[in-house]
Amino acid sequence: MKSVRRTLTRSAALLATSAVAVATFGVMSSPAQAMQPGDGWYRCYISGYGWMWCYDV
């Protein structure tokens, strides 16, 4: 009985951790989707940092 409860507790913790990770990824990736070409934003490569969004002023 104790091992079943431990398994359920670990499963619930894993599910909660996964939900937080998915929500965080969704929040962090949504601003990048809002930056569309033609709005002044474009993809650029900066040495030492990699690919990122740049703004043409």
C-alpha positions as CSV (number, residue, x, y, z in Angstrom):
1,M,0.0,0.0,0.0
2,K,2.8,2.3,0.8
3,S,4.6,1.7,-2.5
4,V,1.4,2.5,-4.4
5,R,1.0,5.8,-2.6
6,R,4.7,6.6,-3.3
7,T,4.2,5.8,-7.0
8,L,1.1,8.0,-7.2
9,T,3.0,10.9,-5.4
10,R,5.9,10.6,-7.8
11,S,3.6,10.5,-10.8
12,A,1.7,13.6,-9.6
13,A,5.0,15.4,-9.0
14,L,6.2,14.5,-12.5
15,L,3.0,15.6,-14.0
16,A,3.1,19.0,-12.2
17,T,6.7,19.5,-13.2
18,S,5.9,18.8,-16.8
19,A,2.9,21.1,-16.8
20,V,5.1,24.0,-15.4
21,A,7.8,23.3,-18.1
22,V,5.2,23.3,-20.9
23,A,3.6,26.5,-19.6
24,T,7.0,28.2,-19.2
25,F,8.0,27.2,-22.7
26,G,4.7,28.6,-24.1
27,V,5.2,31.9,-22.4
28,M,8.8,32.3,-23.4
29,S,8.2,31.4,-27.0
30,S,5.1,33.5,-27.7
31,P,6.9,36.9,-28.0
32,A,9.2,35.4,-30.7
33,Q,6.1,34.4,-32.7
34,A,4.8,38.0,-32.5
35,M,7.8,39.3,-34.2
36,Q,7.0,39.1,-37.9
37,P,9.2,40.1,-40.9
38,G,8.3,43.5,-42.1
39,D,7.7,44.9,-38.6
40,G,11.3,45.9,-38.4
41,W,12.3,42.5,-36.7
42,Y,14.5,40.0,-38.5
43,R,16.5,37.0,-37.6
44,C,20.2,37.6,-37.2
45,Y,23.3,35.7,-36.1
46,I,25.6,37.3,-33.5
47,S,28.9,35.6,-33.0
48,G,29.2,34.2,-29.5
49,Y,25.4,34.3,-28.9
50,G,23.8,32.5,-31.9
51,W,20.6,33.2,-33.7
52,M,18.3,35.9,-32.2
53,W,15.8,38.6,-33.2
54,C,17.2,42.0,-34.2
55,Y,15.3,45.2,-34.8
56,D,16.1,47.4,-37.8
57,V,16.0,51.1,-36.6
